[in-house]
Amino acid sequence: MSDVTLTVNGRQVSGTVEDRTLLVHFLRENLGLTGTHVGCDTSQCGACVVHVDGKAVKSCSMLAAQASGSTVVTIEGLADGADLHPMQAAFKEHHGLQCGFCTPGMIMTATDMIRRYPDGLDEETVRAELDGNICRCTGYHNIVKAILAAAEAMGKTGKGRKAA
């Protein structure tokens, strides 16, 4: 058993977990943050992406004990109260979701993408960066449109922008 203490969505939380407990299960089962989804259990689909110390991480590939001492942001912590994060608003406005199962992981990946490309994004980069996130419902076109729109809203638009 391991004692785990983290800051999740701005709130310090603690718990005792089995050593083999994955971060995704700690978030969902111990903290009730069910927006982080378990899609494949093999770290291939990206439905479980959260930010750990400011970087996108597939939470099904990290033990809760490994995250102890870290700051974690989940999809529930992205919005500012009732005000959606620009990425969430763009996904809504540009129909970047269908069933919604992959959406939290896509949004968390996309917000990290914008952080990693401060000079802006283009369609080719967005499509390449989404490689580790699987959507089984859409053709990705509206997801890419949403990410580019959010990047623009956040002042991070690159050259050669497409997907309009």
Secondary structure, 3 states (H helix, E strand, C coil): CEEEEEEECCEEEEEEECCCCEHHHHHHHHCCCCCCCCCCCCCCCCCCEEEECCEEEEHHHCEHHHHCCCEEECHHHCCECCECCHHHHHHHHCCCCCCCCCHHHHHHHHHHHHHHCCCCECHHHHHHHHHHCCCCCCCCHHHHHHHHHHHHHCCCECCCCCCC
